[in-house]
Amino acid sequence: MIKVLLPPVGIAIEAIKAYNNPNQPKKPHFAGYLKFKGRTVEEQIRLNQPAMRWLEQRFAEKVSDEEAKIRHEGWERFKEIVDSFRPEGHKLYSKE
């Protein structure tokens, strides 16, 4: 089961109303609520460049089998920790 994180309903409703208002200039749905985000697609692409370079470096990195195992175990532990703080029926990673 895939779970999706959504913004609080009140914010989503306000953003939809603002977007549908013909008297209001159009902008990305949640731009007013997301600090440090680009106002246009081009600006967001520009802001994403440092993260994209970092990802390219990570994908190009050669990892030993031992290091891959350590990373996998760390990822599994991370998922357990996150789910341990979430109530039953609202786990992100474990199958309930």
Rosetta silent file (secondary structure, phi, psi, omega in degrees, C-alpha in Angstrom):
SEQUENCE: MIKVLLPPVGIAIEAIKAYNNPNQPKKPHFAGYLKFKGRTVEEQIRLNQPAMRWLEQRFAEKVSDEEAKIRHEGWERFKEIVDSFRPEGHKLYSKE
SCORE:     score description
SCORE:     0.000 S_00000001
   1 L     0.000  131.216  178.095    0.000    0.000    0.000 S_00000001
   2 L   -98.261  129.665  178.390    1.348    3.416   -0.959 S_00000001
   3 L  -109.486  141.054 -177.605    0.610    6.250    1.423 S_00000001
   4 L  -115.774  134.261  176.088    0.710    9.867    0.325 S_00000001
   5 L   -88.859  126.405 -179.176    1.458   12.816    2.574 S_00000001
   6 L  -116.724  154.295  176.131   -0.920   15.689    1.897 S_00000001
   7 L   -68.606  161.139  176.809   -0.934   19.261    3.175 S_00000001
   8 L   -52.765  143.218 -173.885   -3.484   20.099    5.879 S_00000001
   9 H   -57.001  -41.410 -179.235   -6.978   20.193    4.382 S_00000001
  10 H   -59.324  -42.977  178.761   -7.545   23.859    5.254 S_00000001
  11 H   -65.382  -42.770 -179.706   -4.443   24.950    3.354 S_00000001
  12 H   -62.136  -43.850 -179.518   -5.385   22.796    0.374 S_00000001
  13 H   -64.459  -43.659  178.496   -8.910   24.228    0.250 S_00000001
  14 H   -60.885  -42.684 -179.127   -7.622   27.813    0.503 S_00000001
  15 H   -65.553  -40.102  178.971   -5.129   27.192   -2.285 S_00000001
  16 H   -66.217  -43.923  178.230   -7.768   25.652   -4.549 S_00000001
  17 H   -61.039  -44.146  179.820  -10.175   28.544   -3.927 S_00000001
  18 H   -63.616  -39.707 -178.906   -7.418   31.063   -4.643 S_00000001
  19 H   -68.013  -36.696 -178.255   -6.427   29.219   -7.816 S_00000001
  20 H   -81.549   -9.601 -179.924  -10.018   29.082   -9.061 S_00000001
  21 L   -73.243  116.136 -177.603  -10.627   32.792   -8.332 S_00000001
  22 L   -67.395  -18.357 -179.549  -10.642   34.543  -11.759 S_00000001
  23 L   -86.554   -7.169 -177.641   -9.610   37.859  -10.150 S_00000001
  24 L  -103.051  135.029  178.956   -6.432   36.424   -8.668 S_00000001
  25 L   -62.487  143.940 -178.408   -3.270   36.030  -10.764 S_00000001
  26 L   -76.647  138.093  175.278   -2.383   32.392  -11.405 S_00000001
  27 L  -151.359  168.815  179.105    0.597   30.903   -9.601 S_00000001
  28 L   -53.402  144.547 -173.107    1.535   27.398   -8.466 S_00000001
  29 L   -45.630  -49.027 -172.237   -1.144   25.965   -6.165 S_00000001
  30 L  -111.969   18.946 -175.621    0.798   26.064   -2.903 S_00000001
  31 L   -56.661  -36.933 -178.938    3.414   28.719   -3.723 S_00000001
  32 L   -70.265  -17.076 -176.095    2.198   31.001   -0.951 S_00000001
  33 L  -105.315   -9.432 -177.185    2.619   28.256    1.636 S_00000001
  34 L  -111.136  103.771  179.121    5.980   26.847    0.581 S_00000001
  35 L   -70.433  149.492  175.117    8.895   29.055    1.571 S_00000001
  36 L    65.573   24.959  176.883   12.052   28.971   -0.534 S_00000001
  37 L  -108.565  152.567 -179.956   10.310   27.418   -3.545 S_00000001
  38 L   -67.922  146.070  179.133   10.453   28.717   -7.081 S_00000001
  39 L   -85.311  -22.120  177.425    7.582   30.828   -8.338 S_00000001
  40 L  -127.066  166.389  178.559    7.966   29.502  -11.879 S_00000001
  41 H   -61.267  -42.801 -179.120    9.018   26.157  -13.326 S_00000001
  42 H   -62.518  -41.782  179.009   12.267   27.696  -14.597 S_00000001
  43 H   -65.406  -40.331  179.645   13.077   29.170  -11.176 S_00000001
  44 H   -65.830  -39.304  176.675   12.380   25.849   -9.477 S_00000001
  45 H   -60.720  -43.237  177.859   14.649   24.037  -11.949 S_00000001
  46 H   -61.978  -43.181  179.864   17.382   26.556  -11.172 S_00000001
  47 H   -66.636  -26.769 -178.291   16.875   26.058   -7.411 S_00000001
  48 H   -80.525  -11.799 -173.207   17.026   22.271   -7.863 S_00000001
  49 H   -56.516  -45.967  178.712   20.433   22.291   -9.577 S_00000001
  50 H   -59.750  -40.949  179.068   22.592   21.788   -6.438 S_00000001
  51 H   -67.124  -36.886  179.572   20.458   18.809   -5.368 S_00000001
  52 H   -66.425  -40.874  176.759   20.575   17.374   -8.886 S_00000001
  53 H   -62.211  -42.635  178.731   24.386   17.610   -8.961 S_00000001
  54 H   -60.777  -44.463  178.877   24.540   15.854   -5.569 S_00000001
  55 H   -62.731  -41.584  178.157   22.246   13.073   -6.837 S_00000001
  56 H   -59.519  -41.630  177.966   24.343   12.616   -9.973 S_00000001
  57 H   -63.524  -41.678 -179.921   27.428   12.196   -7.788 S_00000001
  58 H   -64.689  -41.069  179.990   25.646    9.647   -5.588 S_00000001
  59 H   -68.535  -32.346 -179.150   24.463    7.628   -8.595 S_00000001
  60 H   -79.114  -16.802 -176.725   27.955    7.653  -10.112 S_00000001
  61 L   -66.520  132.966  176.236   29.543    6.523   -6.836 S_00000001
  62 L   -89.788  125.303 -175.627   30.839    2.957   -6.785 S_00000001
  63 L  -117.928  133.799  178.181   29.795    1.210   -3.580 S_00000001
  64 L   -71.001  162.780  178.242   31.240   -2.037   -2.256 S_00000001
  65 H   -60.375  -39.006  179.709   28.925   -4.897   -1.339 S_00000001
  66 H   -64.194  -45.009  178.782   29.738   -4.341    2.326 S_00000001
  67 H   -64.330  -38.977  178.207   28.900   -0.629    2.109 S_00000001
  68 H   -62.470  -39.875  178.828   25.671   -1.429    0.231 S_00000001
  69 H   -64.907  -43.173  179.188   24.699   -3.847    2.997 S_00000001
  70 H   -62.159  -43.563  179.255   25.413   -1.225    5.685 S_00000001
  71 H   -64.789  -40.365  179.698   23.339    1.364    3.807 S_00000001
  72 H   -64.008  -44.889  178.438   20.479   -1.090    3.346 S_00000001
  73 H   -62.661  -38.729  177.333   20.480   -1.975    7.052 S_00000001
  74 H   -64.129  -40.294  178.135   20.541    1.729    7.922 S_00000001
  75 H   -64.976  -42.818  178.611   17.570    2.364    5.618 S_00000001
  76 H   -62.496  -41.206  178.529   15.614   -0.517    7.187 S_00000001
  77 H   -64.757  -41.655  177.693   16.368    0.832   10.671 S_00000001
  78 H   -57.508  -46.287 -179.079   15.278    4.325    9.604 S_00000001
  79 H   -62.814  -39.812  177.687   11.926    2.954    8.395 S_00000001
  80 H   -62.081  -43.742 -178.599   11.413    1.105   11.684 S_00000001
  81 H   -63.838  -46.495 -179.684   12.135    4.267   13.682 S_00000001
  82 H   -59.594  -47.388 -178.676    9.766    6.410   11.615 S_00000001
  83 H   -66.987  -27.015 -178.887    6.972    3.863   11.916 S_00000001
  84 H   -66.749  -22.233  179.970    7.544    3.468   15.662 S_00000001
  85 L   -94.622   -1.283 -178.062    6.397    7.078   16.158 S_00000001
  86 L  -104.781  144.654 -178.755    3.251    6.720   14.039 S_00000001
  87 L   -68.875  159.528  176.698   -0.073    5.354   15.374 S_00000001
  88 L   -55.970  141.037 -179.033   -1.465    1.989   14.282 S_00000001
  89 L    86.506   -5.898 -178.140   -3.142    2.215   10.917 S_00000001
  90 L  -129.874   25.931  179.084   -0.921    5.124    9.846 S_00000001
  91 L   -71.995  145.202  179.251    2.438    3.444    9.316 S_00000001
  92 L   -90.451  -36.961 -170.493    4.394    4.605    6.280 S_00000001
  93 L  -111.913  -32.767 -175.447    6.697    1.667    5.681 S_00000001
  94 L   -86.686  152.607  176.076    5.453   -1.439    7.462 S_00000001
  95 L   -88.085  125.653 -175.722    2.621   -3.621    6.284 S_00000001
  96 L   -99.267    0.000    0.000   -0.113   -3.657    8.888 S_00000001
